[in-house]
Amino acid sequence: MQDNVENTERRIGIEFSNKNILKEALTHRSFLNENPSWQVSHNERLEYLGDAVAELIVTEFLYSLYPDKQEGELTSFRAALVNYQMMALVAREVMLEQSLFLSKGEMKDTGRARDVILANAFEALVGAIYLDRGYDVTRDFLSKFLLPKLDGVLKDKLYKDPKSLLQEIIQEKEKITPSYKVLKEHGPDHKRVFTVGVFFDERRVAEGEGASKQDAENEAARMALKIISP
């Protein structure tokens, strides 16, 4: 299990003074249920801290980069950089998934559930770096792994709500408004999963899943955007 810590340090290029802080960042709550004698806590407090630190660093970066842009536009850019999908993407790129301490059940999660776990762990990692190495090292880490994603955000207009962007494109191209329909629901009440289809007139173009209808609609719109993109 020490390999989890050492491999993470190697992949991100940061050596921790306190290895237990990094170990805590890698520990999901579910792991403690199966390993009650584990020597560190789960990563939710570090996630809370890392979320705030990442948001501050991204805000500072955007504020300096775009002196002429207004608050609303900067907020949209920031939201696209610090949402769970982007955090999960970067977590995969640094191979964080391979180092997490998860229960056997959580290891089987896929799709959105796994993305949320990865995003939370990435935020916890940011919090751990901040506590152990300080603000400047944390900013350098995000400058290397997260902030370069801004180019893609702007190119693909990811700062726009996917439903709004899809509607804008399809109304211009086909003079119709996309519609959404719940195709199925499954799972227990406390962990419901919705599958929603997005339609152009009667034609079903894509589907998306989510823990709420709104999440599923956004995911369906996101998938449709991938399909119609040149």
C-alpha positions as CSV (number, residue, x, y, z in Angstrom):
1,M,0.0,0.0,0.0
2,Q,3.0,2.3,0.4
3,D,3.3,1.9,-3.4
4,N,0.1,4.0,-3.7
5,V,1.8,6.9,-2.1
6,E,5.1,6.6,-3.8
7,N,3.6,6.1,-7.2
8,T,1.4,9.2,-6.8
9,E,4.4,11.3,-5.7
10,R,6.3,10.1,-8.8
11,R,3.4,10.8,-11.2
12,I,2.7,14.3,-10.0
13,G,6.4,15.2,-9.4
14,I,5.9,16.2,-5.7
15,E,7.4,14.6,-2.7
16,F,5.5,15.0,0.5
17,S,7.1,15.7,3.9
18,N,4.1,14.1,5.6
19,K,3.2,10.9,3.7
20,N,0.1,10.4,5.8
21,I,-1.5,13.6,4.4
22,L,-1.2,12.1,0.9
23,K,-2.4,8.7,2.2
24,E,-5.5,10.5,3.6
25,A,-6.1,12.2,0.3
26,L,-6.1,8.8,-1.4
27,T,-8.5,7.2,1.1
28,H,-12.2,7.0,0.2
29,R,-14.7,6.8,3.1
30,S,-15.8,3.3,1.9
31,F,-12.3,1.9,2.5
32,L,-12.5,2.6,6.3
33,N,-15.6,0.4,6.5
34,E,-13.6,-2.6,5.5
35,N,-10.4,-1.4,7.2
36,P,-11.4,0.1,10.6
37,S,-7.8,0.1,11.9
38,W,-6.6,2.2,9.0
39,Q,-4.2,4.8,10.4
40,V,-5.6,7.9,8.6
41,S,-9.0,9.4,8.1
42,H,-11.0,9.5,4.8
43,N,-10.4,12.3,2.3
44,E,-13.5,14.4,2.7
45,R,-12.0,17.1,4.8
46,L,-9.1,17.5,2.4
47,E,-11.6,17.5,-0.5
48,Y,-13.4,20.4,1.2
49,L,-10.1,22.3,1.5
50,G,-8.8,21.4,-2.0
51,D,-12.0,22.6,-3.6
52,A,-11.6,26.1,-2.1
53,V,-7.9,26.2,-2.9
54,A,-8.4,25.1,-6.5
55,E,-11.1,27.6,-7.0
56,L,-8.9,30.4,-5.7
57,I,-6.0,29.5,-7.9
58,V,-8.1,29.2,-11.0
59,T,-9.8,32.5,-10.2
60,E,-6.5,34.2,-9.7
61,F,-5.2,32.7,-13.0
62,L,-8.3,33.9,-15.0
63,Y,-8.3,37.3,-13.4
64,S,-4.7,37.9,-14.4
65,L,-5.1,36.3,-17.9
66,Y,-8.3,38.3,-18.9
67,P,-8.1,41.8,-17.5
68,D,-10.9,42.9,-19.8
69,K,-13.5,40.2,-19.2
70,Q,-16.4,40.6,-16.7
71,E,-17.3,38.6,-13.7
72,G,-20.0,36.5,-15.4
73,E,-17.7,35.3,-18.2
74,L,-14.8,34.6,-15.9
75,T,-17.2,32.6,-13.6
76,S,-18.3,30.5,-16.6
77,F,-14.7,29.7,-17.5
78,R,-13.9,28.8,-13.9
79,A,-16.9,26.5,-13.6
80,A,-15.8,24.6,-16.7
81,L,-12.3,24.1,-15.2
82,V,-13.3,23.0,-11.7
83,N,-16.4,20.9,-12.4
84,Y,-16.3,17.2,-11.6
85,Q,-15.9,16.0,-15.2
86,M,-12.7,18.1,-15.7
87,M,-11.4,17.1,-12.3
88,A,-12.0,13.4,-13.1
89,L,-10.3,13.8,-16.5
90,V,-7.1,15.3,-14.9
91,A,-7.2,12.6,-12.1
92,R,-7.1,9.9,-14.8
93,E,-4.3,11.7,-16.6
94,V,-2.1,11.5,-13.4
95,M,-3.3,7.9,-12.9
96,L,-4.8,8.8,-9.5
97,E,-7.4,6.0,-10.0
98,Q,-4.7,3.4,-9.6
99,S,-3.6,4.7,-6.2
100,L,-6.9,5.2,-4.4
101,F,-7.9,3.2,-1.3
102,L,-11.4,2.0,-2.1
103,S,-13.8,-0.6,-0.8
104,K,-14.4,-3.7,-3.1
105,G,-17.9,-2.3,-3.9
106,E,-16.6,1.1,-4.9
107,M,-14.0,-0.4,-7.1
108,K,-16.8,-1.7,-9.3
109,D,-18.4,1.7,-9.8
110,T,-18.3,3.1,-13.3
111,G,-19.6,6.1,-15.2
112,R,-20.6,9.1,-13.3
113,A,-20.2,7.5,-9.9
114,R,-16.5,6.7,-10.6
115,D,-16.0,10.2,-12.0
116,V,-17.3,11.8,-8.8
117,I,-15.0,9.6,-6.7
118,L,-12.0,10.6,-8.9
119,A,-12.9,14.3,-8.9
120,N,-13.3,14.3,-5.1
121,A,-9.9,12.6,-4.8
122,F,-8.3,15.1,-7.0
123,E,-9.6,17.9,-4.9
124,A,-8.4,16.1,-1.8
125,L,-4.9,15.8,-3.5
126,V,-4.9,19.6,-4.1
127,G,-5.8,20.1,-0.4
128,A,-3.0,17.7,0.7
129,I,-0.4,19.5,-1.5
130,Y,-1.5,22.9,-0.1
131,L,-1.1,21.7,3.5
132,D,2.2,19.9,3.0
133,R,4.0,22.1,0.5
134,G,2.1,25.4,0.5
135,Y,0.4,27.7,-2.0
136,D,3.1,28.2,-4.6
137,V,3.7,24.4,-5.1
138,T,-0.1,23.9,-5.3
139,R,-0.3,26.6,-7.9
140,D,2.5,25.1,-9.9
141,F,0.8,21.7,-9.7
142,L,-2.5,23.1,-11.1
143,S,-0.6,25.2,-13.7
144,K,0.9,21.9,-15.0
145,F,-2.1,19.6,-14.9
146,L,-5.4,21.6,-14.8
147,L,-4.9,25.2,-16.1
148,P,-3.8,24.0,-19.6
149,K,-7.3,22.6,-20.1
150,L,-8.5,26.1,-20.6
151,D,-7.6,26.1,-24.3
152,G,-9.9,23.1,-24.9
153,V,-12.6,24.7,-22.8
154,L,-12.6,27.8,-25.0
155,K,-12.2,25.9,-28.3
156,D,-15.1,23.5,-27.5
157,K,-17.2,26.2,-25.7
158,L,-17.3,23.9,-22.6
159,Y,-17.9,27.0,-20.5
160,K,-21.4,27.1,-21.9
161,D,-24.2,24.9,-20.4
162,P,-24.3,21.9,-22.7
163,K,-28.1,22.1,-23.2
164,S,-27.9,25.8,-24.1
165,L,-25.0,25.2,-26.5
166,L,-26.8,22.3,-28.2
167,Q,-29.9,24.3,-28.6
168,E,-28.0,27.2,-30.0
169,I,-26.3,25.0,-32.6
170,I,-29.3,23.0,-33.6
171,Q,-31.6,26.0,-33.9
172,E,-29.1,27.6,-36.2
173,K,-28.5,24.4,-38.3
174,E,-31.9,22.7,-38.4
175,K,-34.3,25.4,-37.1
176,I,-35.6,23.1,-34.4
177,T,-35.3,22.9,-30.6
178,P,-33.9,19.8,-29.0
179,S,-36.3,18.0,-26.6
180,Y,-35.6,15.6,-23.8
181,K,-37.4,12.5,-22.6
182,V,-36.8,10.1,-19.6
183,L,-36.2,6.7,-21.2
184,K,-35.8,4.7,-18.0
185,E,-35.1,4.9,-14.2
186,H,-33.3,2.3,-12.1
187,G,-31.7,1.8,-8.8
188,P,-33.0,2.3,-5.2
189,D,-34.6,5.5,-4.2
190,H,-31.5,6.9,-2.5
191,K,-29.3,6.1,-5.5
192,R,-31.7,6.6,-8.4
193,V,-30.2,6.7,-12.0
194,F,-32.1,8.4,-14.8
195,T,-31.5,7.7,-18.5
196,V,-32.6,10.6,-20.7
197,G,-32.7,10.8,-24.5
198,V,-32.3,14.0,-26.5
199,F,-34.4,14.3,-29.7
200,F,-34.3,16.4,-32.8
201,D,-38.0,16.3,-33.7
202,E,-38.7,12.5,-33.5
203,R,-35.1,11.4,-34.0
204,R,-33.2,10.3,-30.9
205,V,-29.7,11.5,-31.2
206,A,-28.0,10.6,-27.9
207,E,-28.6,9.4,-24.4
208,G,-27.2,10.4,-21.0
209,E,-27.3,9.1,-17.4
210,G,-27.4,10.9,-14.2
211,A,-28.4,10.9,-10.5
212,S,-31.1,13.5,-11.4
213,K,-33.1,14.3,-14.5
214,Q,-31.2,17.5,-14.9
215,D,-27.8,15.7,-14.8
216,A,-29.0,13.1,-17.3
217,E,-30.3,15.8,-19.7
218,N,-26.9,17.6,-19.4
219,E,-25.1,14.4,-20.1
220,A,-27.4,13.6,-23.1
221,A,-26.7,17.1,-24.5
222,R,-23.0,16.6,-24.0
223,M,-23.1,13.3,-25.9
224,A,-25.1,14.9,-28.7
225,L,-22.5,17.7,-29.0
226,K,-19.8,15.1,-29.5
227,I,-21.9,13.4,-32.2
228,I,-22.7,16.5,-34.2
229,S,-19.2,18.1,-33.8
230,P,-17.2,18.0,-37.1
